[in-house]
Amino acid sequence: MAFGRNQHIILKMGDQNQLKEEGNKHFQAGDINKAIECYTKAIKVCKDKKALAVIHRNRSACYLKKENYANAATDATKAIDVDASDIKALYRRCQALEKLGKLDMAFKDVQKCATLEPKNKIFLETLRRLGADIQAKLKTTFSTDSRVQNMFDILLDEEMEKEKREKAANNLIVLSREEAGAERIFQNNGVPLLLNMIETGKPEMILAAVRTLSGMCTGHKARAMAIVHMVGVDKMCSIMAVDNEEIALATCNLFQCINDSLTGGDKREYGKEEALVLDASKDLKTILLSLLEMTGSQKVSGHGRDQALNLLSKNVPRKDNKEKDNSRSLFTIDHGLKKILKVCGQVPELPDQLQLTENTQLIASVLLNRLYDDLKCDPERSNFKDICNEYIKSKIDPNNMDKTIHAVNTISGLLQGPFDVGNALVGQQGIMEMMVALCGSEREVDQMVAVEALIHSSSKMSRASFIITNGVSLLKDIYKKTKNEKIKIRALVGLCKLGSAGGDDYSLRQFAEGSTEKLAKQCRKWLCNPQIDTKTRKWAIEGLAYLTNDADVKDDFVEDDPAMKAMFELAKSKDKTILYAVACTLVNCTNCYDKKEIIPELVQLAKFSKQHVPEQHPKDKKDFIEKRVKRLLKAGVTSALAVMVKADNSILTDQTKEMLARVFLALSEDPKDRGTIVAQGGGKALIPLALEGTDAGKVKACHALAKIAAISNPEIAFPGERVYEVVRPLISLLHTDRDGIQNYEALRGLTNLAGYSEKLRVKIVKEKALPEIENYMFEEHDQIRQAATECMCNLVTCKEVQERYIDDGNDKLKLLVLLCGEDDESLQTAAAGALAMLTAAQKKLCLKMTLVTSQWLEILQRLCLHSNPNIQHRGLVIVYNMLNSDNSELTKKLIESEMLEILTVIGKAMDNPKRQEVIDVARTCLVKAMDLGLIKPFTSPS
């Protein structure tokens, strides 16, 4: 058999040599295709590395002749991999790389050739020529004429192909995002050329120019100021004012980049001249006044107005109330409050109104709320209220109904923003009467505005009780008499809101039994009617947001699949004013609002003293809630939530974010449902909720993230770089002021992430999670201690973690050894696994573990004799690591103990697939002991 195999090898060698020689002949004869064919066949049969390198080098020459430079370079590289000084292969690769335009790489190859043969004239000439070419290329690359000017030439040439112009626009934007590129554009007449692009009036050109300007302004105060002066604030505002959502958004981003750079986004050191040259206060004031002017201008599109309000909302109020300076808000109130109120008061159904989107008035209300919240003292708040009062009074005119309903609509805007201000206005003499009178007007637009105002003004229990007494009959009358669906639905929502004034307290139902269910049924009917416009259907969700306080309504709603799906579709629409109502409805259906714990003793006491005691509806019990959650998930609630989270921050308020976080937490309660949530994008959607919003909302989102991270594949749940953003929210749940269940879920989530990749382990360590995890390893609660130990087990492969165990002066290693001796198998598995990996990675720890506790040997023997193969295997691996620790005293002590007997018994056992790993490690330990001369090989008697 051996002879046959050798003969086969000789034949193969013969084949490859013959094929190579044939290839050489074809090459010399100029038949390059045949030569390539022979060399390729020779490569397939050749097993000798050196011979293979020669064939690859020859085929590289063929590919050069065929001008197939990529393959020529690849073949030459394969030859060089075997022999780095193969001068023919190096020169052939140099030739191929030069043709491919990779001059710097070609230069390196010919440099090596010239080093190996310093007198070779061809190499020296190639070296000189490539050096000159590289210098010329560098000059061209860094000159304006080539890169920047070339891009502008392409962009401004109307006859140029569309594809080339798009590519040039994208290249310009990318270039502007690099500091060197941005400076190059700026220094080489870039801003005037960008203005030329804007003047073309073509949307794609304007977008490219605006985005390039944004890149140039980012993080550079001096350049941002120069651009503001060169382009002009009025010009930027006029661009943002156009009726194009994409352009308005891009210009808004440009303003934001400028604002960030002028208010501290630039970290450069400018020296003494900074105070003189870079005083940005005047520019910031000009921008602020221009944005305020835009909010009330007839010439501005709805999209432009939205972005102006967004910029004010984001940049005027203080980011943190600890900051003392609220002068921006005071300035805005003095110079622009009336303009913002004008936006709130617009009635689209009337002539000569400002252009608005579905979201404009809500954005204005949110801005008013943020400005009012930013005020620090009563005189400032009084000034705000006085301006509002003066504005409302100036608009009320009994002889001009258009002006009067503008005033009422403005009050509606205030009630949706700073409620106290709106409420004070409603409470003034004559205002409520005027609203009630308008409800009886013959004009439908008057009725619509008045009913909306009534709905918004009944947000407080006290106000609701006043309207229940005075307004219910009025709303019922409007509901029955009007033929206009828009008014009918609003009147219904008013009734819904008043009917839910008692919240979820079963004993405080405002209306007769069954009335709320009837109202809800009508709301669902409107919601499912595609013939009705989105704005009107939105009111149906508003109605459900109130009525779903009633558990019967919740149950009916989740059983109505078309109604749920219709609501989710509306939640995904452009009209984002709907978000709050959808979030309220979902919070009610999942019962994830805060509930006070009812203490039976206090209930008895309250009854005795004849105080009101809230009652729970039978359908608000746990099993009903679980059924509702399952129905919502089946209907696709997660994908709707994922879209809602992406809404602009000015509409997606912190309050709404908190509600969405509560819903996500309720949905992720059952581990079986978490796969569905991940599949519909819930994992990604939770990250922004965990990073921004109210403290309570962030904690709820972090908890939901922890639940998902604990049992999901991180690569699927949080694709790409998002997985690294999950680490910090999970660590925030380890704080001692968080609940035990939150600590536990966070530890489980971190355990899963730590087991996924080294980069994630390093991220967890960098975020300073180790002290918290170690702290929980001392926890008395069994499950938390186990979760912390499992997490540490997955982290011990990190060098930084190992060093913490090597350092003296702590009980970390002692704790790990003692945890191996606990009765809980899961805890033992984790602790023994961590100890096995630590002693394998750091030999010093083998000796140290014998010094930290006198019980080490007893614990180790218990591990090696454990009935659970997983724990037994870990114990035996620790024994092997100790035998392999290069410490003769330690290994001797180990073998002289009962450990030798344990190893012998396990090692002599019959092979068993269920325990084979354990048996193999025991045998390896015995072999190691023999190699160390601690035991003699077993020999049978002669």
N, C-alpha and C positions, 0 to 999 in steps of 0.2 A: 504493500500500500504506500509506504514511504517513497519507494522508487517511482511509482506512478505519479505521485504528487510533484516530485522534483522535476520529472519529465514534462509535466504540464506547465510548470513555472518556466522551464527552458524554452518551451514552445511559445509561451506568451512573450518572453524577452525577444525571441526571434521575430515575432509578429510586429512588436513595437519598433524594433530597429529597422526592419524591412519597410514598414509604413513611413518611418521618418526619412529614410533614404529616398523613397519614392517621392515624398513631399519636396525634398531638396531639389530633386531632378526637375519636377514640375515648376518649381519656383525659378530655377535657372533658365528654363525654357520659356518663361513668361506666362505659364498657365496658372495663374494665381488661384482661381477657383478650385482646380484639382489639388493644388498644394494644400489649401485650407482643408479640403475634404480628407486628405491623407493624415495631416497633423491631428485633426479632430478624432479620427479613428484611433490613432496612436495614443492620444491622451486617455481615451476610454479604457485601453488595455494596460497602460503603463502603471506600475506600482512603485517604481523606484523614484524617489523625490528628485534627485539630481538630473536624471534622464528626463523627467517630466518638466523640470524647469527649462531645459534646453528646447524641448518641443514647444512650450508656451512662448519662449523668446522668438523662435522661428515663425510661429503663427502670428506673433505681433508684427513682424516685418511684412507678412502678407496683408494684414489689415491696414498697415500704413499705405501700401500700394493701392489698396481698394478705397482709400480715404475714409475708412471706418475707424475714426480716431478714438472713439470711446472704447471699442473692443481692443484696439491696439494697446491702449493704456492699461486696461484690465489684465491682458495677457502678460505684458511686461512686468506689472506689479507682482503677479504670481511667480514669475522667475526671480524677481528681487527678494521676495519673501524667503526664498530658499538660500540665495546668495546675495547679500547686500552689496557686494562689490562687483556684481556682474555688469561690466562696463557697457556691453552691447545692449542689455536690457534697459539700463539706465538711460542711455542715449535715445533708444527707441521711445521710451516713455516720455522723455523730454520733448521729442518731436511731436508726439501725439498731443501732449498737454498744451504745447504752443498753439497748435491748430485749434484746440478747444477753447483758446482764449485764457487759459490758466497760466499766465506768464510767470507769476511768482513761484509756482510749483515747478514749472519747467526749468526756471533759473536754478533752483536748488539741485535738481538732477544733474544739470550740465556742470554745476559747480563741483559736484562729487566726481564727475568724469575727469574734469581738469585737475583735480587733486590727485586722482589715481594715475593720470598720464599728463603731467604738466607741460610736456613739449608738443602735444597733439594740437596742430594748427586749427583743425575743424572745431575742436572743443573750445579753444580760446576765442575764435571768431564768433561762435554761437553765444558764448558767455558775454562778449562785448555787445553783440547785437541785442540780446534779450535785456541786458541792463539798460540800454538806451531806450528800448521799447517800453520798459516798465516806467522809467522816468517820464516819458512822453504821456503814457496812460495816466499816471498820477496827476500830471499837470492838467490834462484834459478833464479828469474826474473832478478835480477841485476847482476848476475854473467856472465862472458864471456862465460862460458861453455854452458849456456842454450841458450841465444838469438842470440848473434852475431855468436859465433862459430858454433852453430847448423845450422844457415843459410848458412854459408860458406861450412859446411860439405855436406849439401844437394846440394848446387850449384856445388861443385867440384866432386860429386859422379856421374859418368857417367851412372851407372845402375839405378839411382833414376828416378821415374816417371816424365814425362815432366811437368805435372800439378803442382806437388810439387815443382819442380825447379823454375817454373814461379812464383809461390806464394812466394817462398823464395826470389827471385830477387826483386819482388815488395815490399816485407816487408823491405828489406835492403835499397831500395831507399827511402821509407817513413821514415825509422828510421834515415837516414842520413840528412833529412830535419829538424829534431828537433835538437836543440843545444846539449842536453844531449846525444841523440843517436849518433850524429856525433862524439862527443868526445869519446864515448864508443868504437865505431868502430876504431877510430884512436889509442886510447891507447892500444887496444888489438890486435896489429899486423894486423890491417885491411888493410893497404895499400899493403903490400906484398901479402896478400891473394887476393886482388882485381887485382893485377898484374898477379897472377896465372890464374885468370878468363880470363883476356885479352889474355894470352898466349895460351889458348885453341883454339883461332882463330874462335870460333863459334860466329856469329853475335849477337845472343840474350844475350850471356855471356858478350861480349864486351860492348854492350849497357847498361846492368845492372851495370857493373863496372864503366863505364864512368859517368853514371847518379848519381851513389852513390858518386863518387869523386866530382861531381859538388855540391851536397848537402853539402859535408864536407867542401868545399872551400868557400861556401857562407857566407859572413859577418864575416869572421874570418881571419885576416891578418896573424897571426903567423902560423896557421894550413895550410893556403893556401901556404905560403912560404915553409913550411916543405914538403908538398905534391909535389910541383914543383921540389924540390931537390931529393925526393925519387923516383918519377916517371921519371923525366927528360923531358925537353922541346922537345928534339929530339924524344923521345918515343911518346909524345902526338901528335906531328906533323905527325909521321908515322901512327898513328891511324886515324887521320883526312884525311890522304892522300888516304885511301882505297876507292875502287869504290863502296861505299854503302852510299846512300844519308842520311839515318837515322843516321848512325854512324858518318858521317861527321858533321851533324847538332848537334848531341849530344856533340861531341868533341869541336865544335865551342862554344857551350854553356858553356862547362867546362872552356875554355880559357877566356870567357867573365866573368864568376864568379870569376876566379883568378884575372883578371884585375881590376874588381870592388872592390874586397877586398884589393888589393895592392894599389889602388889609392884613397882610402877614403870611401869604402863601409863598413868598420869595424869601429864601434863607441866605441870600448872598450878603457878603460884607461890602458895603459901598464906601466905608470910611467917612471922613469929615464932611464931604460934600452932600451926603445923603439928606440931611435936614434942609439944605438949600435947594437941591435939584429935585428930590423925590418927595415933595410934600403933596400927597394925593388927596387931601381933604376937599379941595376945590372940585376936582374931577368927580369924586364920589358924590358930592352934593349935587353937581350937575346931572349925574346919572339918576339919582334919586328923584329929583324934580321932573326929569324927562319921563321916567316911568310912571309917576303920579299923573302927569299930563296925559299919558297914553291911556290910562284906565278910563278916563271920562271922555275921550275924543271920538267923534263920529267917524273919523277917517280910518280908525284902527279896526282890523278884522277881529272876529271872535277868538281865533287862535292866538293872535298877537296880544289881545287883552288878557287872555288866560295866562300867557307867559309873563306879562308885565306884573300881574297880581301874584303869580308864583314867585317871581324874583323878590318882590316886596315881602312876601310871607316868609321867605327863607332867610333874607339878609337884614331885615329891619329889627325885629324883636331880638332880645338877647338870647344867645344859645343856652346860657346858664344863669339862673337868677342870682347866683353869687356875684356875678359881675355888677358893678355899681352903676355903670353908665347906661342909661336908657334914653339918651338924648335923641337917638335916631327915631325911636317911636314917638317921642314928643314932637319932633320936627314933622314927622309924617302926619300926625293927627292935626297939627296946626295948618299944614299946607295941602293936605290931600284927603282928610276924612270925608269931606262932603262929596269928593269925586268918587270915593269907594261906595258911599251911601247911594249915589246916583246909579251905580251899577246894580246894587241890590234892588232898587225900585223899578227897574225896567220891566215893562209888560210887553212881551214880544207880539201879542195880538194887536197892539195899538200902532198907529203910524209913527214914523220918525224916531224909532227907538235905536239904541246902540246895537251894533252887531254882537251877538252872543253865541257861545256854543252851549251844549246841554249842561256843561259843568261850570260856566263862568260865575253864576250867582252864588253857587255853593263855595267856590274858591274865595269870592269876595267876603262871604260870611265867616269863613275860616280865618281870613286875614284880619277882619274886625275883632274876632275872638282873641287872636294872638296879640294884637296891639293892646287890647284892654287888659289881658293877663300880664302884659309887660309893665304896666303902670305900678308905681311903688307906694303911692299914698292917696289919701282921700281927695285932696285938692286936684290931683291929676285925673282921678276917676270922675270927679265932679265936672271938670272941664270937658272930658269926653262926652258925658251925658248931656251937658249944656249944648254942645255943638249938634248932637243928634236931635235934641229937642227943638232947637232953633230950625234945623233943616226940615223936620216933619211939619212944624207949624207953618213954615214958608210955603209948603206944598198943599196944605189943606185949603181947598177953595170950594165952597158950596155951589158956586156957579160954573166950576170946571171939574167935571167928574174924572177926566183923564189925570189931572194933577192930584186929585184926592186918592185915586187908586194907586198912583205912584207912591204916595205917602204910606198907604196901608201895606203895599208890597215891601217897602223899605223896612217897616216894622217887622214883617215876616223874616226878612234877611237878618235883622238884629236878633230875633228870637232863635234863629238857627246858629247865631254866633254868640256874642256876649249876652246870654239869656237875661241876666239881671237888668241890663240896659233896656232891652225890648220889653221886659215885663213891667218895668217902671213906666214906660210910655203907654202900655196897654191900660195900666191902672189909672192913668190920668183921666180927668173928667171929660166925657164926651167921646173918647177914642173907641171904647167897647161898643157904645151906642151907635157910633158911626159904622163900625164893622157889621153890627147886626142889621142896620138900615140898608147897607149895601147888599146884604144877602137877599133882601126883598126887591132889589132893583130889577128893572126890565131887561137891562143889558146883561148878557151872559158873562161877559168879561168881568163886570163888577162882581157878580155872584161868585165867580171862580176865585178871584183875588181875595175876596172877603172870607170865603170858606177856608181857603189855605191859611189865612191869618188866624182864624179861629182855631184851626187844628194846631198850629204852632204855639199858640198862646195857652193851650191847655196841657202843657208839659208838666206842670207842677200839680200835685194833688189838690192843694187849696184852690187853685185857679180852675181845675177840672170840676170840683164840686160846685163852684159858682156857675160854670157853664152848663153843668148837668141840670141845674135848676132853671137856668135861663135860655139855654141854647139847644137842648135836645129836640124840643118840639119844632124849633125853627129848622134844624138840620133834617129832621124827618120830613118836614113839609117840602123842603127843597128837593129832597131825594125822591119823593113821590110825584111832585108836579113837573120837574124839569124833564125835557126830552133830550137834553144835551148830555151825552155819555160822560164827557170830561167833568161836568159839574156834578153829575150823579155820583161818579166814583169818588170825587173829593168829599162830598157830603157823607158818603158811606164811611170813608176813612175817619172823618170827624166823629161819627158815631162809634166806630171801632175803638178809637183812642179813648173816648169817654167811657166806653164799656169795659176797658181794661185798666181803669184808674186804680183798681185794687191790687194790681200785680198778679202774682200767682196764688194769692190768698183765697182759698176756696170759699171762705165765709164772707168775703167782701165783694161778691159779684154785684156789679152795678145794675145789670139788666135782668129781666126775667129769664128763667131756665130755658135754654134752647135758643135765645136771641143771638148770642155770640156765635153759635154754630151756623145760624142762618146768614149772618153778616159775612162770616169766613167763607161760606159756600159761594156767595156772590163774588167775593174777592178772587177766589180761585177761578171762577168762571171767566171773569174779566182778564185775569192773568193769562189764561190759555187761549184767549181770542186774538189771533194774529192780525185781524182786521183793525184793531185799535192801535193807535200810535204808541211808541215806546214810552213817551213821557207820561201818558195817561195810565198805561199798564204799570208803570213804576209806582203809582199811587196804590194799586192793588197790593203790592208788596209792603208798602207803608202800613196798610190796613192789617195785613197778616203779622207784621212786626209787633203790633199792639195785641192783636187777638190771640197770638200763640202763647200768651201768658196763661191761657186756659188750656189745660191738658187735653180736653176733648178735641179742641181745635188742632192741637199739635198732632194728635193721633190721626185725625181725618186728613190733615195735610200730607203726612208721610205716606198715607195709603193712596194718595192721588198722584200717581206717577207723572202724568202729563203736566200737572201744576208744578211739581218739583223741577222737572226738566226745563219748563218754561222760565222759572225763576233763575235757574243756573245759566241759561242762555242769555237772559237779560243782564246777569252779573258780568258776563263776558263782553257785553256791548260797549260802545264808546261812551255811553252815558254813565259816568262814574258816580253821579249823585245818588245812585241806587245802593251803593256799597253798604252804607250804614244800616239801611232797612234790611238788606239781605243778611248781614252779620247778626242783627238783632233777632231775626227769625230763626237763624241756625242756633244761636245761643239758647233761645227758648226751647227749641225742639230737642236739643241735647242736654238741657238742664245744667249747663256748665257755668251758671252764674253763682256768685258766692251766696251760700245759705248759712244762716246762723244756726248753730247747734241748739236744738231744743232740749232743755234739761227738764225731765219729768217733774221734779220738785217745784221748779219755778212755774211750770204750767199750772200745777195744783194751786200754788199761791196766787197766781193771776186770776184763776177762776174764782177762788175764794173772795178776792178783793174786787171781783166783777170787772176785771180788765180784759181787753180784747186779746184773744189768743189766736195766732195764725193757724189755719188748718191746711194739711197737705191733701191734694187731690189724689184719689186712689190710682189714677193713671200717671202720677209723677213718681211712682215707686221704681226701684232699680230695674226689674225685668222689662217694664214698659219702655224705659229709657234705652236699654240695650237694643230692643227691637227697632226703635226709631233710628238709632245710629246705623244699624245694619241696612235699613231701607234707604237712608240718605247716601250711604256709601255705594249701594247698588245703583242708585240713580245718577252717580257721577259727581258727588259734591266736591271731591278732592280737586278735580281738574278746574272747577269753578273757583275754588279758593286759591289755587295756584295763579289764575289770571288776576283775581282781585288783589293779590299781594303786590303785583307789578304796577299797580296804579300810582299816579303821581302823589308825592308826599303831602301836597297841599290838600288833597281830597282824602287820602288814606290817613286820617288823623291817628294820633297815638291811641285814642279811645277805640277806634275801629280796629286797629292792629291788635289791641288787647283782646277784643272779642274774637277775632280770627284765631288768635293763639289758643284761646279757651276751647274753641270748636275743634281745632286740630288735636288738642290734648284729649278731649272726649272721644274723638274718632279713633285715636291710637290706643285706647284702653285695652282692647282685646288683641293679644299678639297675633291672632289669625288674620286680623284686618290690616296689619301693618304692611303686608306685601302689596295689597290693593292701593294703599296710600302712596307707597313708593312708586308703583307702576304708573300712577296718574300724576307724578311730579310733586308729591307732597313733601318729600325730603328736601328738595332744593328750595321749595317755597318757604319752609320754616326758618331757613338761615337768616334772611333779613328781619323776620319777626323776633328772632332771638337777640339781634344786635341793636334794634331801635324800637322805641316805644316807651310805654309806662313800665315801671319796675315790675309790677305784677304780671304784665303782659310778657315781658322778656323771660321771666321765670317760667311761666306756663309754656312758652315756645321752647325754651331750653329743655324742659321736662319731656315734652313731646319728641324733641330731637333725640334725647337720651333713650327713650323707649324704642325709637326706630333704629338708632345706631347700635343698640344692644343685640338685635337679632337679624339685621340686614347685612347683605354684602355691601361694604362701603363703596365699592366701585360702581355699583348699580344705583344705590340710594343717593349718593352725592358724587356724580361723575366729574372727572377732571380735577381741577384745582379746588373745587368747592369743598372737598373732603377735609382740607386743612382749616377751612373756616369753621368747621363743626367743633374743633378741639376746645376753643376758648369758651363757648357757651356751656359745654359739658363740665369743664373745670369750675365754672362759676357756681355750679350746683353742689360742689364739694364743700362750700363754706359751712361752717358750723351752725349758722342761723337758718339753714335750709332744713326741710323735713327729712326724716330718716329714709322715706321712700324715694325722695329726690336724690339723696346721697347714693343710695343703692343702685338706682337706675343709671345714674351718671357713671358710677364705677363700672357697671356692666358695659355701658356704651364705650368707655375708654378702653376696656379690656379687648373688646372686639376690634377697635381701631388699632390698638397697639399690636395685635396679632396680624395685622394686614401688611405693614411695610416698615422698613427701617426709618424712612423719612417721617412717617407719622409718629413713630416712637420718639424721634429726636424733637419733633414739634411739641409733643406732650411734655417732654422734659424741659424744653425751652420756656414753656408757658408756666413753669414753676408749680407743676402739679404734684411732684414727688413728696414734699412735706405733708400735703393733705392726704395722699394715698397711704403714706406710712402711718399717719395719725389714725386712720381708720383700721389699720391692721391691729391696733390695740383695742378696738371697739368691743364692747361687751356683747352687742347684738350679733348673733351668729352669722346671719346672712350678709350683713354689711362687712364683717371681718373677712368672710370667705370671698366676697366680691373684690375687696381691696387686695387680698393676697393673690387672687387670680390675675388682677391687673398688674401687680408687681411682677408676677411670674412672666408675663408677656413683655415686660420692660427691661428685664435683667440683661438682655443681650446688648443694651446700650452701654458704652464705655463709662459714661458719667454715672450711671446707676451702680455699675461695678465698683467704681472708685469710692462711692458713698459707703459700700459694704467693707471696703478695705480700710477706710479711715478708722482710726482709733477714737475712743471717747464716746461711743454710742452703743446702743443695744440692738441695732438692726439685725445683725447676724444671729445673735442669741434668740431674738424673737422668732426668726425664721426656723431655727433648729427646734425650738419648743413647739411651734405650730405643727411641725412634722409629727409630734407625739400626741396631738389631739385625737379625739375619737371620731370626729366628723370626717368622713372619707373624702368629700369634695375639698375640704380645707387642707387635709393631708396631701391630696394629689397636687394642689396648687403650690403649697409650701415646699414639698419634696421636689417638684419640677423646677422651681426657682433655685433651690439649693444645688440641684444637679447641674443646671446651666452655669451657675456662678462658679462652682468648683471646677468645672471643665474650662471656663474662660480664664480664671485667675487661680493659679496653683497655690498662692499665698493663703487663700481662704480655706484650703484643706486643713492646714495646721491651725488657723485661727478658730475654726468651728470647734476644735477639740479644747480650746482654751476658754471659750465664752461660757460654757456650761459643762458641769461634770456628768450630766445625763446624756451626753452626745452618743456614747457607744450603745447604751440601752435603747435609745430612740432609733438609732440606725439599724440595730438588730431587729427591732419591731417592724421597721419598714421592709426589711429583707425577708421577713417571715409572714408578711401580710397576705391575707387571702385574696385581696384584689390585685390582679396581675399588673395593672397600671401603676399602683403605688409600689408594689414589689420591684418592678422594673426600675423606677426612679431611685429607690434605695440602693439597688445593685450598681446603678450608674455612678452614684455618689461614692460607693466603695471603690469602683474602678478608678475614679478620678483621684481618690486618696492614694491608691497604689501607684498611680502615675504622677504623683506630685513631686518626685525627686527628693523626698524627705525620708531617709532610711529609718530613722527612729519611729516615725509615724506608721510607716508600712509594717515594720516589725511588730509594733504594738497591736496593730489591727489583726495580723495573722496569728499572733500568740493568743488572741481572745477567741471566744466562741464563734467568731465570724468565719473562721476557716471551716469549721464543721458545717455551718449554714451553707457556705458556698459549695462544699463537697456534696452535701445532700441534694442541693438544687442542680448542680452540674452533672451528677450521675443519673439524674432522672431520665426516663425514656423520652424521646422526642414527642412533643405534643403541640399540634398547631395552635391551640388556644393559649399555651404558655411558652411558646418557642422563643419569643424575644427574651423572656426572663431567663430561660435555661442557657441561651447563647451568651448573655452578659455574664452569668455566673461562671461559665466555662472560660470566657475571656479573662475574667479576674484571676482564675486559677492559673491560666497560662502566664499571665503577667507576674504572678507570685513566683512561678517557676523560673521565669526569665531573671527575676531579681535575686534568685537563689534562696528564697525564703522557704520553699518546699521542694522536695525531690519528686521527679516524675514517678508515676505509679508503674511498677514492673511486676509482672506475674512470676511466681516461683518456677524455677527451671525443673 
